[in-house]
Amino acid sequence: MMETFEAIRADIDRRLTDAAEKRHGAMHTPVVVTADADARVMVLRAWDPESRTLRFHTDARAPKAGLIGDGAPLGVLFYDREAKLQIRCRGTGRIVRNGPAVDAAWAASPNFARRCYLGEAPGMESGEPKSGLPPEFEGVEPDEEQLLPARENFALLLVTVESFDWFFLAHKGHRRAILDREGARWVTP
Ligand SMILES: Cc1cc2nc3c(=O)[nH]c(=O)nc-3n(C[C@H](O)[C@H](O)[C@H](O)COP(=O)(O)O)c2cc1C
């Protein structure tokens, strides 16, 4: 049982680092919540404990990207059933389309993942079920040259976390702590 704020801080850092690195980890696909009461699953790509920033990849044309823009309040919800742990993050998100961090993330993405940014914008209505991808790339990996137009649709969603709500389910009695700019405190679960 974790009984100090130092231990909880370290636990959060370790779990978010693992969440980004371990593709099959329970916390790899948190729920990202916008202020319009919409929520969606996204893949966590990186956690930087120094700047307390979560990094996601997204399509710059997606509705959430328009809503978030240069800065908007966001929630990010992580849950690990086996660990019996919920981490609720609150912070400020921003969409970044250009610059070295975006170029590096794009360069590190495999072509099959980059392919997602080659199709129609997310959320377009259609009279038939479809992926939105150009037909020649359905199930086919484009090459570097074919992927050139996809780059401008690729963006980072960076979320600077301002508060963590750490909640551990325990048979003897749950534990909950809030860590934010004002410090750390226990709260009843
Ligand atoms: C397992 C899973 C992983 C997903 N990962 C991402 C992701 O990393 N980035 C992303 O933009 N959308 C991802 N999506 C799709 C989003 O949940 C969402 O449907 C899409 O981004 C459109 O969201 P919006 O309409 O709120 O903009 C994922 C969906 C699932 C089911």
The ligand as an SDF file (V2000), in Angstrom:
LIG
                    3D

 31 33  0  0  0  0  0  0  0  0999 V2000
   -7.9510    1.6510  -29.7610 C   0  0  0  0  0  0  0  0  0  0  0  0
   -8.1290    2.9960  -30.4090 C   0  0  0  0  0  0  0  0  0  0  0  0
   -7.0370    3.8240  -30.5310 C   0  0  0  0  0  0  0  0  0  0  0  0
   -7.1710    5.0810  -31.1100 C   0  0  0  0  0  0  0  0  0  0  0  0
   -6.0770    5.9010  -31.1910 N   0  0  0  0  0  0  0  0  0  0  0  0
   -6.2040    7.1430  -31.7000 C   0  0  0  0  0  0  0  0  0  0  0  0
   -5.0910    8.0370  -31.7080 C   0  0  0  0  0  0  0  0  0  0  0  0
   -3.9800    7.7040  -31.2660 O   0  0  0  0  0  0  0  0  0  0  0  0
   -5.2870    9.2760  -32.2230 N   0  0  0  0  0  0  0  0  0  0  0  0
   -6.5010    9.6930  -32.7040 C   0  0  0  0  0  0  0  0  0  0  0  0
   -6.6080   10.8370  -33.1320 O   0  0  0  0  0  0  0  0  0  0  0  0
   -7.5750    8.8700  -32.7080 N   0  0  0  0  0  0  0  0  0  0  0  0
   -7.4540    7.6050  -32.2170 C   0  0  0  0  0  0  0  0  0  0  0  0
   -8.5320    6.7570  -32.1910 N   0  0  0  0  0  0  0  0  0  0  0  0
   -9.8100    7.2330  -32.7750 C   0  0  0  0  0  0  0  0  0  0  0  0
  -10.5130    8.1710  -31.7780 C   0  0  0  0  0  0  0  0  0  0  0  0
  -11.0290    7.4120  -30.7020 O   0  0  0  0  0  0  0  0  0  0  0  0
  -11.6040    8.9990  -32.4280 C   0  0  0  0  0  0  0  0  0  0  0  0
  -12.6160    8.1660  -32.9060 O   0  0  0  0  0  0  0  0  0  0  0  0
  -11.0920    9.8730  -33.5560 C   0  0  0  0  0  0  0  0  0  0  0  0
   -9.8310   10.4270  -33.2370 O   0  0  0  0  0  0  0  0  0  0  0  0
  -12.0610   11.0230  -33.8650 C   0  0  0  0  0  0  0  0  0  0  0  0
  -12.2030   11.7770  -32.6960 O   0  0  0  0  0  0  0  0  0  0  0  0
  -12.9120   13.1970  -32.6690 P   0  0  0  0  0  0  0  0  0  0  0  0
  -14.1590   13.0760  -33.4850 O   0  0  0  0  0  0  0  0  0  0  0  0
  -13.1690   13.4430  -31.2470 O   0  0  0  0  0  0  0  0  0  0  0  0
  -11.9380   14.1850  -33.2510 O   0  0  0  0  0  0  0  0  0  0  0  0
   -8.4300    5.5010  -31.6090 C   0  0  0  0  0  0  0  0  0  0  0  0
   -9.5300    4.6450  -31.4730 C   0  0  0  0  0  0  0  0  0  0  0  0
   -9.3870    3.4280  -30.8940 C   0  0  0  0  0  0  0  0  0  0  0  0
  -10.5910    2.5390  -30.7710 C   0  0  0  0  0  0  0  0  0  0  0  0
  1  2  1  0
  2  3  1  0
  2 30  2  0
  3  4  2  0
  4  5  1  0
  4 28  1  0
  5  6  2  0
  6  7  1  0
  6 13  1  0
  7  8  2  0
  7  9  1  0
  9 10  1  0
 10 11  2  0
 10 12  1  0
 12 13  2  0
 13 14  1  0
 14 15  1  0
 14 28  1  0
 15 16  1  0
 16 17  1  0
 16 18  1  0
 18 19  1  0
 18 20  1  0
 20 21  1  0
 20 22  1  0
 22 23  1  0
 23 24  1  0
 24 25  2  0
 24 26  1  0
 24 27  1  0
 28 29  2  0
 29 30  1  0
 30 31  1  0
M  END
$$$$
